[in-house]
Amino acid sequence: MERFGRLARQGYFATDNPERKQEGMDAMWRLWSDARSPLFGNEKMATFERYFIGDTATHVEKRNAYYKFRDDEGTARRILAEFGVNPDTGHIINGHVPVRVKRGENPVKANGKLLVIDGGFAKAYQGQTGIAGYTLVYNSWGLLLAAHPPFDSVQKVIDEETDLGSSTQILESNDVRIRIKDIDLGRTLQRQIDDLQTLLAAYRRGLIQEV
């Protein structure tokens, strides 16, 4: 995965080396559309068929086994553990996958261990989803999921006097509010404070002398 990440960036940033840039672009194309890509998850990319072929049977992109197993909490917990994340507190965040809300699909899967966000921001997907996607919000109070209504135009909002406010679902609430001291940076700062206090105590006890 790290290798793929480097190649994808190489395809964009290697402007001073056309050969390396082309290698990265080729890798990115495979990641985007190859059935064996670890990022794609479908049997094929049907963009061409949707644009140029009227037969909707050719538009279907058959999904791989991930879309079955992502609903299983046990699978999600094993994936989290594999990446060194505590399965009791961690989550898998799955983006760029349309959530078909109008068919009753829920973005919260695997008993809350996997969350599907952003699927539907692109207007092309809103006919399938019925909404304009989700935003995941994590703050000191907890974990929230905001669902956004589709937006057509400013004029339509004025004419129909529609409210574009997003609806928010609270997924998890923290019993104790998370503060800076509870995060990685905060723990680093606390160690520095402890070191300075130890140094000050040693100076006051005469264990070290002022230079």
Summary of the structure (lengths in Angstrom):
residues: 211
radius of gyration: 24.3
end to end distance: 52.1
largest distance: 86.7
contacts: 496
relative contact order: 0.06
helix: 45%
strand: 15%
